[in-house]
């Protein structure tokens, strides 16, 4: 579907009355420009949080695709003027924004803004751009790039030589503007009508806090254990102040939502200072990181690192509430014993579940008799089921990026079928 939608504008331009062809490199340059513009426009769909798009893959995979395909689109867009300049040096004068025609000014400005957008996204942390500030400007720049590129196409007019083709591109542009209106106006209005409020804040081990919110004037939200939502506090849903967090609460209880959040940055440090009754907006649920998507499995293996336990805790609590007796293994890695979030509750869950818990510490106390070090292939080989046929068990991994990368490689080495392990990554940018 993606390839079809990207190719459609090119195909439509070649229907009916086609203008006389020009030299090959100029025509290739134009074709790449149209394809790059179509891909840039589709980026708004990938980030608009349509659940039907994200559900089969998971939000982290869709955002990863968004990031990777952005680079492809950038190369195609950049190739448009570079090919033109290389094979028609006389067109270099179009770079002069003071003397060039308006179609060239719009095109050159779009490319320059796109270069800034890509650079800020790739090296956000290196540039020390705060997430919310970056997110606001990312949306502004992306919108400006598409609008200017559309203006360039309409003013150039070479392939828009009939009224119906001109109408197509106008409708094409209106569609993306409408999508932006949905994301920026309609969706926030929907959230505004379904607010939540802080019920209580609970301190957890590992410098983490559990935030419990309750619905105000509505029934709440149903979710699958392991999913996540975007939450906004002390702000309006019209502003870019939202952040993604996994539910840590039992999915059988939809009238209360709990998010367990570790203090890692400016936003997360605010959680402990919230007061009961403060307004919160919740956009969700999202994600396919859930045991509910794998009801066929005979058993589950959970591998968590630090605060990565939160979606797994939601799954464990829900399975306990349901009285599920399938075999479960939890391998939980932390720096030290005092950093183990939900330490006591995990131990108590062994009474309600058929659960084997493997606590793994990097800095164990002197009297420690459990596992130590990192989640290695040797550890996994010891605690994974011996029979590893496809679809007999499912593995869920959530934690720091290096840990997840290492675990996925180890699972492949141990011949765990690729489709039988699942990772939840929040490194969206």
C-alpha positions in Angstrom: 0.0 0.0 0.0 2.8 2.4 0.8 4.6 1.8 -2.5 1.2 2.2 -4.3 0.4 5.5 -2.6 3.9 6.9 -3.3 3.8 5.9 -6.9 0.2 7.1 -7.6 1.1 10.8 -8.2 3.7 9.8 -10.8 1.3 7.5 -12.6 -1.4 10.2 -12.6 0.9 12.8 -14.1 1.6 10.4 -17.0 -2.1 9.9 -17.8 -3.8 11.8 -20.7 -2.1 14.8 -22.3 1.6 14.6 -21.4 3.9 17.5 -22.2 6.7 16.9 -24.6 9.6 15.1 -23.0 12.8 16.8 -22.1 16.3 15.4 -21.7 16.5 12.2 -19.6 18.3 13.6 -16.6 15.9 16.5 -16.2 12.9 14.1 -16.4 14.6 11.7 -13.9 15.2 14.7 -11.6 11.6 15.7 -11.7 10.3 12.2 -11.1 12.6 11.8 -8.0 11.2 15.1 -6.7 7.6 14.0 -7.1 8.4 10.7 -5.4 10.2 12.4 -2.5 7.3 14.8 -2.0 4.8 11.9 -1.9 6.9 10.2 0.7 7.3 13.3 2.8 3.6 13.9 2.7 2.9 10.3 3.9 5.1 10.9 7.0 2.1 12.7 8.5 0.1 9.5 8.3 2.8 7.5 10.0 2.9 9.8 13.0 -0.9 10.5 13.2 -1.4 7.5 15.6 -4.0 5.7 13.6 -4.4 2.5 15.6 -5.2 0.5 12.5 -1.8 1.3 11.0 0.2 0.7 14.2 -1.6 -2.3 15.6 -0.1 -5.0 13.4 3.5 -3.8 13.9 3.7 -1.8 17.1 4.3 1.9 17.4 8.1 1.5 17.8 8.3 -0.3 14.5 6.2 2.3 12.7 8.3 5.2 14.2 11.5 3.3 13.2 10.1 3.0 9.6 9.1 6.7 9.7 12.7 7.6 10.6 14.4 5.3 8.1 12.1 6.2 5.2 12.6 9.9 6.0 16.2 9.5 5.0 15.2 7.8 1.7 12.8 10.7 1.0 15.5 13.2 1.8 17.9 11.6 -0.7 15.2 11.6 -3.4 14.3 15.3 -2.8 17.9 16.3 -2.7 18.7 14.4 -5.9 16.0 16.5 -7.7 18.0 19.8 -7.7 21.5 18.1 -7.7 20.8 16.2 -10.9 19.3 19.4 -12.4 22.4 21.4 -11.6 24.8 18.7 -12.7 23.4 18.2 -16.2 22.1 21.7 -16.7 24.6 24.1 -15.1 22.7 27.1 -16.4 20.0 26.3 -13.8 22.4 27.2 -10.9 21.0 30.7 -11.0 17.8 29.4 -9.5 19.7 29.2 -6.1 19.6 33.0 -5.9 16.6 33.6 -3.8 16.6 37.4 -4.7 16.4 37.0 -8.4 14.9 33.5 -9.0 11.3 33.0 -9.9 8.9 32.2 -7.0 8.7 28.5 -8.0 12.4 28.2 -7.4 12.3 30.2 -4.2 9.7 27.9 -2.8 11.6 24.8 -3.9 15.0 25.9 -2.6 13.5 27.0 0.7 11.8 23.7 1.1 15.1 21.8 0.6 17.0 24.0 3.0 14.3 23.5 5.7 14.3 19.8 5.1 18.0 19.7 5.6 17.6 21.4 9.0 14.7 19.1 9.9 16.7 16.0 9.2 19.8 17.3 11.0 17.8 18.2 14.1 16.2 14.7 14.2 19.4 12.7 13.6 21.5 14.7 16.1 18.9 16.1 18.6 20.8 14.9 21.6 24.1 16.1 20.3 22.6 19.5 19.7 21.1 19.3 23.2 17.6 20.0 21.9 14.9 19.4 24.6 12.4 16.8 23.4 9.3 19.0 23.6 11.0 22.0 21.9 12.3 19.6 19.2 8.9 18.1 18.7 7.2 21.4 18.2 9.7 22.6 15.6 9.7 19.2 13.9 6.0 19.6 13.2 6.4 23.2 12.1 9.3 22.5 9.8 7.7 19.3 8.3 4.5 21.3 7.5 6.5 24.1 6.0 8.5 21.7 3.8 5.4 20.1 2.4 3.5 23.3 1.8 6.5 25.0 0.1 7.1 21.8 -2.0 3.5 21.8 -3.1 3.7 25.5 -4.0 6.8 24.7 -6.1 5.0 21.9 -8.0 1.9 24.0 -8.7 3.9 27.1 -9.8 6.3 25.0 -12.0 3.1 23.6 -13.8 5.1 21.6 -16.4 3.2 18.3 -15.7 0.1 20.1 -14.3 -0.9 21.0 -17.9 -4.6 20.1 -17.6 -7.3 21.3 -15.2 -8.0 17.8 -13.8 -4.3 17.3 -13.0 -4.2 20.7 -11.3 -7.3 19.7 -9.4 -5.7 16.5 -8.3 -2.7 18.3 -6.8 -4.9 20.8 -5.0 -7.0 18.0 -3.5 -3.8 16.2 -2.7 -2.5 19.2 -0.8 -5.9 19.8 0.9 -5.8 16.1 2.1 -2.6 16.6 4.0 -3.8 19.9 5.5 -7.0 18.1 6.6 -4.8 15.4 8.2 -2.9 18.1 10.0 -6.2 19.6 11.2 -7.3 16.2 12.5 -4.0 15.7 14.4 -3.7 19.3 15.8 -7.4 20.2 16.4 -9.9 17.4 16.2 -7.9 14.8 18.2 -7.0 17.3 21.0 -10.7 18.2 21.2 -11.6 14.6 21.7 -9.0 14.3 24.5 -10.3 17.5 26.1 -13.8 15.9 26.4 -12.3 12.8 28.1 -10.0 14.1 30.9 -8.5 12.3 33.8 -7.3 13.5 37.2 -4.6 12.4 39.5 -5.8 10.1 42.2 -2.5 9.4 44.0 1.2 9.2 43.6 3.1 6.2 45.0 6.9 6.1 45.5 8.6 2.9 44.1 12.1 1.6 44.4 14.7 2.6 41.8 13.8 6.3 41.9 10.4 5.6 40.2 6.9 6.8 40.9 3.5 5.2 40.1 1.0 7.7 38.9 -2.7 6.6 39.2 -5.3 8.6 37.4 -9.1 8.2 37.2 -11.6 9.3 34.5 -13.6 12.4 34.9 -17.1 12.2 33.4 -16.5 9.1 31.4 -16.1 5.3 31.8 -12.3 5.2 31.3 -10.2 3.3 28.9 -9.9 -0.4 28.0 -6.4 -1.6 27.1 -4.4 -4.8 26.6 -1.8 -5.5 29.3 1.6 -4.3 28.0 0.3 -1.4 25.9 1.1 2.3 26.4 -0.4 5.7 26.1 0.7 9.3 25.6 0.0 11.4 28.7 -0.2 15.2 29.1 0.1 16.9 32.5 -0.1 20.5 33.5 -0.7 21.4 29.9 -3.4 21.4 27.1 -3.7 18.5 24.7 -3.3 21.2 22.0 0.3 21.7 23.0 3.2 19.4 22.3 3.7 18.4 26.0 2.8 14.7 25.9 5.1 11.8 26.6 4.6 8.0 26.0 4.5 5.6 29.1 3.4 2.0 29.5 0.5 1.1 31.6 1.7 -0.8 34.7 -1.8 -1.5 36.1 -4.1 -4.5 35.8 -5.9 -4.4 32.4 -9.0 -5.8 34.0 -9.6 -2.5 35.8 -10.4 0.2 33.2 -11.7 2.8 35.7 -8.1 3.4 37.0 -4.9 3.7 35.0 -1.5 3.5 36.5 1.8 4.5 34.9 5.1 3.8 36.7 7.7 6.4 35.7 11.4 6.6 36.5 13.0 10.0 37.0 15.2 10.3 34.0 14.7 13.9 32.7 12.9 17.2 33.1 9.4 15.9 32.5 9.7 12.7 34.6 11.0 14.7 37.6 7.7 16.5 37.7 5.7 13.3 38.4 6.4 13.2 42.2 5.2 16.8 42.5 1.7 16.2 41.1 -1.2 16.7 43.5 -4.5 14.7 43.6 -7.1 16.4 41.4 -4.7 17.8 38.9 -5.9 17.4 35.3 -4.3 14.7 33.0 -5.0 13.8 29.4 -4.4 10.3 28.1 -4.2 9.3 24.5 -4.3 5.6 23.9 -4.0 2.7 24.1 -1.2 2.0 21.6 1.2 -0.9 20.9 1.0 -4.6 20.2 3.4 -5.6 23.1 0.9 -7.8 24.9 0.3 -11.4 25.8 -3.3 -10.9 24.6 -2.0 -11.0 21.0 -0.6 -14.4 21.6 -3.3 -16.5 23.3 -2.0 -19.6 21.5 1.2 -19.6 23.5 1.7 -22.4 26.0 4.0 -20.2 28.1 5.6 -16.8 28.3 9.1 -15.5 29.0 9.6 -11.9 30.1 13.0 -10.2 30.0 13.1 -6.7 31.7 15.8 -4.2 32.5 15.2 -1.4 35.0 12.0 0.5 34.4 11.3 -1.8 31.4 9.5 -3.9 33.9 6.4 -1.6 33.7 4.6 -3.1 30.7 5.6 -6.6 31.9 4.2 -5.8 35.3 0.9 -4.9 33.7 0.9 -8.4 32.0 1.8 -10.2 35.2 -0.9 -8.4 37.2 -3.5 -9.1 34.5 -2.6 -12.8 34.2 -2.8 -13.1 38.0 -6.2 -11.4 38.0 -7.4 -13.9 35.3 -6.1 -16.9 37.2 -3.9 -17.9 34.3 -1.7 -21.0 35.2 0.5 -21.2 32.1 4.3 -21.4 33.0 5.9 -17.9 33.1 9.6 -16.9 33.4 10.7 -13.4 34.4 14.4 -12.5 34.0 14.8 -9.1 35.6 18.1 -7.2 35.3 19.0 -4.2 37.6 22.1 -2.4 38.8 21.6 -3.3 42.5 19.1 -4.8 44.9 17.6 -1.5 45.9 16.9 -0.6 42.3 14.5 -3.5 41.8 11.1 -1.8 41.1 8.1 -3.9 42.4 10.5 -6.2 44.2 8.1 -7.3 46.9 5.1 -7.6 44.7 6.9 -9.7 42.1 7.8 -12.1 44.9 4.1 -12.2 46.0 2.9 -12.9 42.5 4.7 -16.3 42.6 1.8 -17.4 44.8 -0.8 -16.4 42.3 1.0 -17.4 39.1 3.1 -20.3 37.9 6.0 -17.9 37.8 9.8 -18.4 37.9 11.7 -15.2 38.8 15.4 -14.7 38.0 16.8 -11.5 39.6 20.0 -10.5 37.8 22.2 -7.8 39.5 25.2 -6.0 38.1 26.3 -5.0 41.6 25.0 -7.7 44.0 25.4 -7.5 47.8 28.0 -9.6 49.5 25.5 -12.2 50.6 23.8 -12.5 47.2 23.1 -16.1 46.1 21.3 -15.2 42.8 22.4 -14.4 39.3 24.8 -11.5 38.6 26.1 -9.7 35.6 24.1 -8.9 32.4 21.5 -10.8 30.5 23.8 -13.1 28.5 23.2 -15.9 26.1 24.3 -18.4 28.8 21.6 -17.0 31.2 18.9 -17.3 28.5 19.9 -20.8 27.5 19.5 -21.9 31.1 16.1 -20.4 31.7 14.4 -20.6 28.3 12.2 -23.6 27.5 14.2 -26.5 26.1 11.6 -27.2 23.4 11.7 -24.1 21.0 9.3 -24.9 18.3 7.5 -22.0 16.6 4.5 -20.6 18.5 4.9 -22.7 21.6 6.2 -19.8 23.7 6.5 -16.0 23.3 9.3 -13.8 24.7 8.7 -10.2 25.6 11.8 -7.8 26.0 11.8 -4.3 27.4 14.6 -2.3 28.9 17.7 -0.2 27.9 18.5 -0.3 24.2 21.9 -2.1 24.5 20.3 -4.8 26.6 17.5 -5.4 24.1 19.9 -5.5 21.2 22.1 -8.1 23.0 19.1 -10.2 24.0 17.6 -10.3 20.5 21.0 -11.4 19.0 21.2 -14.1 21.7 17.7 -15.3 21.0 18.5 -15.7 17.3 21.7 -17.6 18.2 19.6 -19.9 20.4 17.3 -20.6 17.4 14.2 -18.9 18.9 12.0 -18.3 15.9 12.1 -14.6 14.9 8.4 -14.0 15.2 8.3 -15.5 18.7 10.1 -12.6 20.5 8.9 -9.1 20.8 10.6 -5.9 22.0 9.1 -2.6 23.2 11.4 0.3 22.3 10.7 3.9 23.4 13.7 5.3 21.6 11.3 7.0 19.2 13.7 9.8 18.2 
